């Protein structure tokens, strides 16, 4: 089909009448023609115009101003903002950093019956957009490394090997942990002091938890939390129901706080931030301690306040003892820990059990206790020295 565009506005010297054809200039030179040729030229010109008129092709017909798309039900707007704020913590890297080498393969979760059932639950119970969640799960990755870590564990089924406490303690009671703990306390002294007074929690234990959990924010994890929880929910069996509950809380958390679900990184099991809160704990116990309008456990202020709130809600007794050395294994409040030199016996108090609410392990709680005391001693000494 031939398009007639000889009279478009692009041709500033284009003729307006048929007779004008014979007298317009071509590159500044007049064009002359004899009468006989002039008559033939008119005929040819009229035939050309008639052909264009009989079969026109215009830009307006090819690209109409109004396009009538098929009418569908108006979609629900995505619940999560497209461009959420991305928190970061300088000493631990970026909250939205790359996820390392933990990716496996595409999980094809959008086609999974279990995932579709989960999506229906989220739509019916919490008002999520079905198309939004389908698109989100279509991006989910199946993390092979997470499946291996969640596999059946037999290491804790038998008695502890001799020296287990010595080895465990050696991971956390190091010069690096103590000195970095003092530095963290000094850098965040105002937040730690305010959290301690606000929630009635001894400050050294706030610091001790963050030290054991993430080395004061240096090891917050690099795994995409959404991918980890999706893998654990639909590709493992041992605790799949628990992780589906955490995935549900994670999606609610991201909606409430304005996070893009694919941005947060954390541990392989879905724990997040400097205090390594699981999503359910995040929603119940995390606080906006810096009062900026959003709970952000990847930032020290909110993490410090949230750890103190966690302790407070679980019954922490301010300025009360945690654990004391005991001479033998008598009484129900005495625990024993295996060292290379033999058994250690400790009389533990209610605050020790509060620490175990974070992680139900005697070795974990004792590591927090001893690290907290070591950091407190060093910090107080540094403060005295600074006054002289």
VEXKETOR-55905 format. One record per residue (C-alpha): chain; residue number from 0; z, x, y. Coordinates in nm, 3 decimals, m for minus. Layout:
   chain     n         Z         X         Y
       A   NUM         Z         X         Y
...
***
This chain:
   chain     n         Z         X         Y
       A     0     0.000     0.000     0.000
       A     1    m0.107     0.143     0.334
       A     2     0.131     0.130     0.625
       A     3    m0.001     0.066     0.977
       A     4     0.196     0.296     1.204
       A     5    m0.084     0.409     1.443
       A     6     0.065     0.196     1.721
       A     7     0.424     0.307     1.680
       A     8     0.620     0.433     1.979
       A     9     0.577     0.789     1.857
       A    10     0.216     0.796     1.990
       A    11     0.260     0.810     2.364
       A    12    m0.117     0.826     2.422
       A    13    m0.200     0.542     2.182
       A    14    m0.460     0.291     2.320
       A    15    m0.351    m0.063     2.408
       A    16    m0.699    m0.233     2.384
       A    17    m0.997    m0.179     2.158
       A    18    m1.214    m0.061     2.449
       A    19    m0.955     0.195     2.541
       A    20    m1.029     0.379     2.218
       A    21    m1.344     0.533     2.365
       A    22    m1.188     0.685     2.672
       A    23    m0.846     0.828     2.570
       A    24    m0.804     1.204     2.579
       A    25    m0.766     1.419     2.272
       A    26    m0.574     1.736     2.359
       A    27    m0.684     1.690     2.718
       A    28    m1.059     1.664     2.641
       A    29    m1.247     1.338     2.708
       A    30    m1.412     1.173     2.410
       A    31    m1.762     1.026     2.480
       A    32    m1.977     0.806     2.252
       A    33    m2.326     0.645     2.285
       A    34    m2.366     0.260     2.283
       A    35    m2.493     0.232     1.925
       A    36    m2.211     0.439     1.786
       A    37    m1.976     0.251     2.013
       A    38    m2.080    m0.078     1.845
       A    39    m2.028     0.068     1.497
       A    40    m1.692     0.210     1.600
       A    41    m1.574    m0.133     1.722
       A    42    m1.666    m0.294     1.390
       A    43    m1.487    m0.026     1.190
       A    44    m1.182    m0.053     1.412
       A    45    m1.161    m0.435     1.375
       A    46    m1.193    m0.411     0.995
       A    47    m0.911    m0.155     0.991
       A    48    m0.680    m0.380     1.198
       A    49    m0.754    m0.684     0.980
       A    50    m0.660    m0.487     0.667
       A    51    m0.328    m0.383     0.817
       A    52    m0.242    m0.737     0.924
       A    53    m0.317    m0.883     0.581
       A    54    m0.076    m0.654     0.395
       A    55     0.193    m0.518     0.628
       A    56     0.482    m0.288     0.533
       A    57     0.751    m0.267     0.792
       A    58     1.078    m0.077     0.811
       A    59     1.269    m0.397     0.880
       A    60     1.149    m0.555     0.555
       A    61     1.230    m0.243     0.355
       A    62     1.580    m0.196     0.503
       A    63     1.721    m0.533     0.608
       A    64     2.006    m0.532     0.857
       A    65     2.214    m0.764     0.637
       A    66     2.253    m0.705     0.264
       A    67     2.370    m0.999     0.054
       A    68     2.572    m0.846    m0.226
       A    69     2.684    m1.057    m0.521
       A    70     3.004    m1.239    m0.435
       A    71     3.310    m1.134    m0.635
       A    72     3.679    m1.194    m0.610
       A    73     3.823    m0.974    m0.337
       A    74     3.985    m0.670    m0.502
       A    75     4.350    m0.591    m0.447
       A    76     4.394    m0.292    m0.220
       A    77     4.514     0.024    m0.394
       A    78     4.890     0.044    m0.388
       A    79     4.907     0.418    m0.335
       A    80     4.788     0.562    m0.001
       A    81     4.464     0.757    m0.023
       A    82     4.594     1.051     0.178
       A    83     4.967     1.088     0.114
       A    84     5.177     1.352     0.279
       A    85     5.210     1.658     0.060
       A    86     5.551     1.825     0.071
       A    87     5.588     2.191    m0.002
       A    88     5.866     2.443    m0.042
       A    89     5.780     2.791     0.072
       A    90     5.979     2.986    m0.186
       A    91     5.848     2.787    m0.480
       A    92     5.483     2.747    m0.393
       A    93     5.306     2.423    m0.319
       A    94     5.404     2.078    m0.434
       A    95     5.038     2.005    m0.489
       A    96     4.947     2.342    m0.633
       A    97     4.719     2.397    m0.929
       A    98     4.862     2.288    m1.260
       A    99     4.819     2.615    m1.443
       A   100     4.673     2.637    m1.790
       A   101     4.844     2.339    m1.946
       A   102     4.542     2.108    m1.956
       A   103     4.397     2.001    m2.285
       A   104     4.113     1.752    m2.298
       A   105     4.034     1.417    m2.146
       A   106     4.263     1.165    m2.309
       A   107     4.020     0.869    m2.283
       A   108     4.328     0.669    m2.188
       A   109     4.129     0.399    m2.011
       A   110     3.997     0.285    m2.353
       A   111     4.336     0.294    m2.526
       A   112     4.483    m0.039    m2.635
       A   113     4.836     0.090    m2.567
       A   114     4.739     0.197    m2.216
       A   115     4.568    m0.136    m2.147
       A   116     4.885    m0.313    m2.258
       A   117     5.090    m0.087    m2.030
       A   118     4.855    m0.162    m1.738
       A   119     4.894    m0.536    m1.797
       A   120     5.269    m0.494    m1.787
       A   121     5.251    m0.303    m1.457
       A   122     5.020    m0.567    m1.307
       A   123     5.224    m0.866    m1.421
       A   124     5.569    m0.720    m1.362
       A   125     5.520    m0.503    m1.054
       A   126     5.203    m0.634    m0.889
       A   127     4.986    m0.324    m0.929
       A   128     4.610    m0.350    m0.900
       A   129     4.453    m0.350    m1.246
       A   130     4.138    m0.173    m1.129
       A   131     4.347     0.088    m0.949
       A   132     4.548     0.171    m1.262
       A   133     4.236     0.173    m1.480
       A   134     4.082     0.428    m1.247
       A   135     4.400     0.633    m1.244
       A   136     4.431     0.648    m1.623
       A   137     4.062     0.731    m1.653
       A   138     4.149     1.060    m1.479
       A   139     4.448     1.140    m1.701
       A   140     4.437     1.454    m1.913
       A   141     4.585     1.492    m2.260
       A   142     4.809     1.802    m2.245
       A   143     4.813     1.979    m2.580
       A   144     5.091     2.214    m2.471
       A   145     5.315     1.916    m2.392
       A   146     5.253     1.763    m2.735
       A   147     5.360     2.090    m2.900
       A   148     5.676     2.113    m2.690
       A   149     5.770     1.753    m2.772
       A   150     5.711     1.802    m3.144
       A   151     5.995     1.762    m3.396
       A   152     6.266     2.015    m3.315
       A   153     6.469     2.166    m3.593
       A   154     6.628     2.450    m3.396
       A   155     6.925     2.235    m3.289
       A   156     6.984     2.067    m3.623
       A   157     7.200     2.341    m3.772
       A   158     7.505     2.534    m3.650
       A   159     7.464     2.770    m3.356
       A   160     7.383     3.126    m3.443
       A   161     7.645     3.387    m3.355
       A   162     7.617     3.496    m2.994
       A   163     7.429     3.185    m2.878
       A   164     7.645     3.153    m2.567
       A   165     7.601     3.520    m2.481
       A   166     7.224     3.480    m2.493
       A   167     7.226     3.156    m2.296
       A   168     7.463     3.294    m2.034
       A   169     7.245     3.601    m1.994
       A   170     6.959     3.388    m1.865
       A   171     7.154     3.255    m1.566
       A   172     7.449     3.483    m1.488
       A   173     7.230     3.762    m1.351
       A   174     7.246     3.962    m1.031
       A   175     6.919     3.801    m0.920
       A   176     7.057     3.450    m0.968
       A   177     7.377     3.529    m0.781
       A   178     7.210     3.704    m0.488
       A   179     6.940     3.438    m0.459
       A   180     7.210     3.172    m0.475
       A   181     7.393     3.330    m0.183
       A   182     7.067     3.346     0.012
       A   183     6.986     2.983    m0.068
       A   184     7.335     2.877     0.044
       A   185     7.302     3.077     0.367
       A   186     6.957     2.934     0.444
       A   187     7.072     2.577     0.383
       A   188     7.436     2.599     0.488
       A   189     7.425     2.294     0.716
       A   190     7.271     2.067     0.452
       A   191     7.508     2.191     0.179
       A   192     7.815     2.145     0.401
       A   193     7.708     1.795     0.505
       A   194     7.624     1.691     0.147
       A   195     7.960     1.821     0.025
       A   196     8.154     1.626     0.287
       A   197     7.936     1.314     0.262
       A   198     7.961     1.278    m0.116
       A   199     8.285     1.461    m0.196
       A   200     8.127     1.730    m0.415
       A   201     8.227     2.096    m0.412
       A   202     7.937     2.286    m0.249
       A   203     7.915     2.566    m0.505
       A   204     7.825     2.317    m0.780
       A   205     7.540     2.175    m0.575
       A   206     7.404     2.529    m0.549
       A   207     7.483     2.605    m0.914
       A   208     7.280     2.309    m1.045
       A   209     6.975     2.402    m0.838
       A   210     7.009     2.762    m0.954
       A   211     7.014     2.674    m1.324
       A   212     6.747     2.406    m1.296
       A   213     6.480     2.579    m1.087
       A   214     6.611     2.921    m0.978
       A   215     6.668     2.776    m0.629
       A   216     6.322     2.622    m0.610
       A   217     6.123     2.916    m0.742
       A   218     6.048     2.752    m1.079
       A   219     5.984     2.385    m1.014
       A   220     5.707     2.368    m1.277
       A   221     5.330     2.349    m1.250
       A   222     5.248     2.057    m1.477
       A   223     5.091     1.741    m1.336
       A   224     5.374     1.491    m1.385
       A   225     5.140     1.196    m1.433
       A   226     4.944     1.378    m1.706
       A   227     5.266     1.494    m1.876
       A   228     5.422     1.147    m1.884
       A   229     5.095     0.986    m1.995
       A   230     5.060     1.235    m2.280
       A   231     5.422     1.191    m2.386
       A   232     5.396     0.812    m2.368
       A   233     5.075     0.764    m2.567
       A   234     5.018     1.081    m2.771
       A   235     5.366     1.149    m2.908
       A   236     5.602     0.933    m3.113
       A   237     5.955     1.075    m3.115
       A   238     6.049     0.947    m2.766
       A   239     5.740     0.755    m2.662
       A   240     5.933     0.445    m2.547
       A   241     6.160     0.656    m2.330
       A   242     5.865     0.830    m2.168
       A   243     5.680     0.501    m2.113
       A   244     5.985     0.387    m1.920
       A   245     5.977     0.708    m1.717
       A   246     5.603     0.664    m1.656
       A   247     5.672     0.313    m1.528
       A   248     5.940     0.449    m1.296
       A   249     5.709     0.730    m1.186
       A   250     5.436     0.490    m1.076
       A   251     5.692     0.277    m0.895
       A   252     5.834     0.591    m0.733
       A   253     5.495     0.705    m0.607
       A   254     5.429     0.362    m0.462
       A   255     5.768     0.347    m0.292
       A   256     5.749     0.696    m0.145
       A   257     5.376     0.708    m0.068
       A   258     5.280     0.983    m0.313
       A   259     4.942     1.018    m0.478
       A   260     5.035     0.998    m0.851
       A   261     4.817     1.296    m0.938
       A   262     4.981     1.525    m0.685
       A   263     5.344     1.582    m0.797
       A   264     5.405     1.876    m1.028
       A   265     5.712     1.945    m1.237
       A   266     5.831     2.031    m1.585
       A   267     5.638     1.953    m1.903
       A   268     5.873     1.656    m1.958
       A   269     5.821     1.506    m1.612
       A   270     6.129     1.640    m1.426
       A   271     6.064     1.694    m1.057
       A   272     6.178     1.889    m0.755
       A   273     6.446     2.152    m0.700
       A   274     6.698     1.942    m0.892
       A   275     6.454     1.838    m1.168
       A   276     6.513     1.464    m1.150
       A   277     6.335     1.239    m1.397
       A   278     6.160     0.943    m1.228
       A   279     6.432     0.694    m1.322
       A   280     6.700     0.920    m1.173
       A   281     6.481     0.980    m0.871
       A   282     6.458     0.608    m0.797
       A   283     6.832     0.548    m0.849
       A   284     6.990     0.861    m0.705
       A   285     6.749     1.057    m0.483
       A   286     6.830     1.029    m0.111
       A   287     6.640     1.085     0.213
       A   288     6.895     1.339     0.333
       A   289     6.686     1.474     0.623
       A   290     6.618     1.115     0.737
       A   291     6.243     1.158     0.776
       A   292     6.159     0.828     0.603
       A   293     6.084     0.953     0.252
       A   294     6.274     1.102    m0.040
       A   295     6.123     1.441    m0.114
       A   296     6.297     1.646    m0.381
       A   297     6.053     1.934    m0.334
       A   298     6.229     2.005    m0.004
       A   299     6.578     2.166     0.004
       A   300     6.749     1.908     0.228
       A   301     6.664     1.605     0.016
       A   302     6.724     1.798    m0.308
       A   303     7.069     1.913    m0.192
       A   304     7.171     1.566    m0.083
       A   305     7.035     1.410    m0.401
       A   306     7.220     1.649    m0.635
       A   307     7.545     1.578    m0.447
       A   308     7.478     1.204    m0.470
       A   309     7.410     1.238    m0.843
       A   310     7.746     1.408    m0.898
       A   311     7.926     1.156    m0.680
       A   312     7.782     0.855    m0.860
       A   313     7.882     1.004    m1.195
       A   314     8.247     1.046    m1.100
       A   315     8.288     1.393    m0.952
       A   316     8.647     1.465    m0.842
       A   317     8.646     1.685    m0.530
       A   318     8.841     2.012    m0.550
       A   319     8.950     1.942    m0.907
       A   320     8.915     2.199    m1.188
       A   321     8.609     2.214    m1.412
       A   322     8.699     2.451    m1.695
       A   323     8.971     2.705    m1.775
       A   324     9.003     2.968    m2.050
       A   325     9.212     2.854    m2.346
       A   326     9.391     3.060    m2.609
       A   327     9.274     2.863    m2.908
       A   328     9.082     2.565    m3.036
       A   329     9.357     2.308    m3.002
       A   330     9.316     1.969    m2.839
       A   331     9.017     1.742    m2.792
       A   332     8.942     1.887    m2.448
       A   333     8.884     2.240    m2.578
       A   334     8.533     2.363    m2.650
       A   335     8.428     2.681    m2.826
       A   336     8.133     2.901    m2.741
       A   337     7.990     3.175    m2.962
       A   338     7.963     3.525    m2.814
       A   339     7.869     3.859    m2.968
       A   340     8.239     3.950    m2.952
       A   341     8.358     3.630    m3.119
       A   342     8.447     3.278    m3.008
       A   343     8.544     3.178    m2.655
       A   344     8.770     2.876    m2.601
       A   345     8.766     2.669    m2.284
       A   346     8.978     2.378    m2.171
       A   347     8.737     2.142    m1.994
       A   348     8.817     1.871    m1.739
       A   349     8.643     1.549    m1.632
       A   350     8.421     1.736    m1.383
       A   351     8.280     1.939    m1.674
       A   352     8.169     1.613    m1.833
       A   353     8.005     1.510    m1.504
       A   354     7.791     1.825    m1.519
       A   355     7.699     1.730    m1.876
       A   356     7.560     1.402    m1.746
       A   357     7.285     1.621    m1.602
       A   358     7.226     1.792    m1.936
       A   359     7.442     1.707    m2.238
       A   360     7.509     2.063    m2.345
       A   361     7.832     2.262    m2.333
       A   362     7.638     2.583    m2.275
       A   363     7.444     2.424    m1.987
       A   364     7.756     2.292    m1.815
       A   365     7.937     2.623    m1.858
       A   366     7.641     2.815    m1.716
       A   367     7.644     2.588    m1.408
       A   368     8.021     2.633    m1.373
       A   369     8.019     3.011    m1.400
       A   370     7.713     3.059    m1.182
       A   371     7.865     2.831    m0.917
       A   372     8.187     3.032    m0.915
       A   373     8.005     3.366    m0.896
       A   374     7.788     3.250    m0.605
       A   375     8.090     3.104    m0.424
       A   376     8.280     3.430    m0.451
       A   377     7.987     3.637    m0.323
       A   378     7.905     3.389    m0.045
       A   379     8.263     3.374     0.084
       A   380     8.282     3.754     0.081
       A   381     7.959     3.778     0.281
       A   382     8.091     3.528     0.534
       A   383     8.412     3.728     0.582
       A   384     8.210     4.044     0.630
       A   385     7.989     3.873     0.887
       A   386     8.294     3.794     1.100
       A   387     8.390     4.158     1.143
***
